[in-house]
Amino acid sequence: MFAVDIVDIVWQQMSRQWSRNMRMFCVIIICCSQDGSETWPVRKENVVALQQAEMRMVRWMCGVKLKDKLPSKELRERLGVDDIALVLQQNRLRWYGYVLQKDDDDWVKKCIEYEVQGPRPRGRPKRTWREVVREDCQACKMNKEDAIDRCKWRKMIKDVR
């Protein structure tokens, strides 16, 4: 909460200019909220919490109250900001492509394919990063073979919307 308090104090001292607010939003909020997101095995609750926090900040920057009932999509378009769930998906796919392009004997690539041996604990297993990436690839109609061509992979990731 300390970082959020600092951001709140700094933001209050700033003027209400859009460009300054957007720079502050991009530099502090987006970067901090997505730090290391390429490797998170994201659950639905995590995405919802990030989306709620992002929309609170977007509404605040636009000077819009929740009572005004303006659609989130309209406010994002006004600021030129993408949905955080989409950005997280793009980050994961970018990292996945980077790892797939590595040599087969690279330790990072080996870690992705590693299966833990031994008995599993009771109950439903936790969602793994590999499952999240597989769902992302299915949703975007991408496969491992596409990652070999770096330019094609990047273009496919940018086209995800």
Secondary structure by P-SEA (a helix, b strand, c coil): caaaaaaaaaaaaccccaaaaaaaaaacaaaaaacccccccccaaaaaaaaaaaaaaaaaaacccccccccaaaaaaaaccccaaaaaaaaaaaaaaaaaacccccaaaaaaacccccccccccccccaaaaaaaaaaaacccccccccaaaaaaaaaacc
